[in-house]
């Protein structure tokens, strides 16, 4: 418990005075009256990017084939593995999170989010069991590097890929790559937890038990664009112009 408090204190100390004030209000039950519950969007027109997505999109345009924004996780799996249930779990994740089936294109000079209604991917499996241990480790590293360095196509997608490496009779490594424009460090933790829950259910031939998501990332992007405009936007711009002067 003391370690958690130390970590929390360290994170709080890194916040700006403005963010510390907001945090203090929320801990006291006093929310910012400007903030409302993010609603679900009620339109099917092309959707705007969040400001974070727009920044990544812009930087990616400078070097289209640069894999710098590829995010990779490698999950070590041991024990009897139901590969069919794992593939089903991965595709259920795609269906559950709109961001994982989103691509980005230009409409009237502006980048927009295009969300596919469905997206199903296969899970390629590579058997490395016959290789000597040293060569097997080299092949794992080579496969991970090759997959993480392959550029994503933001326009046509998909913006995620995976490969299952079998390295023993009951030992595997799952390589899971996504473009940073549809994920971040926090999201990776959510994906691992939900993937585990889905696999536990599907491997036992039970239905998925995850509760329905109240909003999707595109809902946040629409809300953020509508919230941060007019006087609110001008005050933010004025603040940062002053902070970054000279």
N, C-alpha and C positions, 0 to 999 in steps of 0.2 A: 504493500500500500504506500509506503514512504517513497518508493521508487516512482510510482505513478504520480504522486504529488510533485516530486522533483521535476518530472518530465512536463507536467502541466504548467508548473511555475516557469520553466524555461521557455515553453511555447508562448505563454502569456507575456513574458518579458520582451519577446521579439515583436509584439504587436505595436502598431502605432498608437499614440495617445487617443486618437479618435476611435480606433477599434477597441481599445481597452475600456473606453467610456461606454460603448455600445454593449460590450460583454457584461460590464457591471450592471447596466440597466436590465439586461435579460436575466441575469442571475437573481436580481431583485424582483423579477416578475414584471418589469416595466419595459414593454416592447417599444420599438420605434413605430409611432402611429402611421408613418408613411408606408410601412411595409404591410402588405396584405397577403392573404393566402394566395399562392400561385394557382390560377384556375387552369382547367384543361382547355385547350384551344378548341374553337368551334368552326374551323375553316380548313379547307383542303388546298388552298392556294400555296404556291411556293413559300417556304418558311425562311425567315432570316437566320443568320448565324448568330450565335452569342458573340460577345466581344472577344472572348478567349478563342473561340473557333476562328473568328475573322483574322485574328493576329496570326494563328498557325497557318491558316489558308494563305494569307499574304506572303509569309516567309517561305512557304513551300513553292509558291509561284516563282520565286527568285531562282530556285534550283529544283526543277520538277522531279528529277530522278534522284535527288538526295534522300537517303534513307534515315537521316538524322532523327526524324520524328516517329520512327518505328519503335513501338513498345513491345518488349518480349518478356514473357514469364515462362519458366521451365518447371513443370510439376513432376516430382518424383513419385511414382506410384508403385506400391508393392502389394503382393497377394494376387488371388484370382481376379482377373479383370474381365468384365463383360464389355467387350469393345462396342457391341451394338448399342448397349444402354448408354455408354459414354458418348457415342456419336449423337444419339437421340438427346442426351442432356445438353450437349453443346448447341445443337440446333434449337432446343427449347429456349436457351439463353438468348439466341438471336431473335426469336419470336417475342420474347418477353421484353427486351430492351430495344426500342426503336433506333437508338443511336447506333446499334451494331449492324443495322441494315440501311444506314443512311449514306448517301453519296452527295457530292457538291458540284453544282454547275452554275454557269453564268446565265442570268435572266435579266434582260434590259440593263446590262452593264454592272450588275451586282451579283455576288455569289449567294446562292440559296441552298437550303437543305432539301434533298429529295429523299423521301422515306419510302422504301419498297414495302409493299404489303406483305410479301413473303420472301424469304431467302433460306435456302437449304444447301448446306455444304457437306461434302463427304469428308471422312477422316482418313487420310492416307496413313498406312502403317508400314514401317520399315523394320525388318527383322535383322538385328545385329548379333544375335545369339552365337553364331558360328565364328565370330571374330575373336582373336585373342584379346585379353583384357586391355592391354596397352592400346592396341589398334581400335578397340571398341570405344575407349574414351576419346581418342582422336576423332573418330567418326561422329560421336555425339557433338563435340565442339565444332566440327566442320559443318554439320547439318544445322546447328543452332545459328552459326555465323551466316551461312548461306541464306537461311530463311529470313533472318533479321535484316540482312543487307539488301533484300529484294524490294525495290520501290513499290509503293501502292499507287493505284490510279484513282485519284480523288473523284474523277468524273464518272467512271464506269464501275469502280469497285470490283469485288467487295473489299472492304477496308480491314479485313481480318483474315487470318489463315492459321491452320494448325497442322501438326504432324505428330504421329505417335511412333516413338522409337521403342521397339522391344529389345531389351538388353539382357534379359534372363528369362527363365521359365515362368517366373512370376514377378518380373520387374520391368518397369517401363519408365520412359520419360516423355511427357506431353509438352511439346513446344507450341506456344500459343502467342501469336503476334497480332497486334492491332496498330492502326495509325493513331497518333496522339490526338488527332482532331475529334475522335470518337471515344476517347478514354483518358484517364489520368491515374496517378498513383492510388488515390482513394478508391476509384472504381475497380482497380485490379483486385483489391481485397474483397469487395462485394462480389465480384465475379467468382472468385475461388470459393467463397462460402456458399453462394447459390448453386454453383456447379456441383459441389459436394452434396447438397441437399437433394438436388434433382437426380443425381446418380443413385443415391441411396434409395430413392423412391422407385425409379425406373428399373433398377437391377432386381428389385423385389416385386416387380410387376404391379406396382401401386401407382396411383395418379400423383402428379406433382402437388406438393402441399404448400407452395409459396403463395402468400397473399397477393392479390392484384395490386399493381403499382397505382398510386393515386394520380401521379403525373409522369410525363416523360421529359427527356432533356429538351426537346423542342418546345414544350410548354414553358420551360424556364427561359429559353432564348426569346420567345415572343414577349413574355412578361418583362424580361430585362430591358428589351428595346423600348417597350411602352413606358416603363418606369423611369428609365434614365434618358430623359429628354427635357427640352424647355429649360426652366430655371434650375432644375436639379442637375442637368448636364452642364449648364453654364457655370454653376458654382463649383462643380468638380474640376472642370477645365481651368477655371480661374485659380483654384487652389494649386493644381499641379504646375501651371505655368509660373506661379509665384515660387513654388518649391524648387523648380528646375531652372529658374532664371540664371542666365550667364553660364 
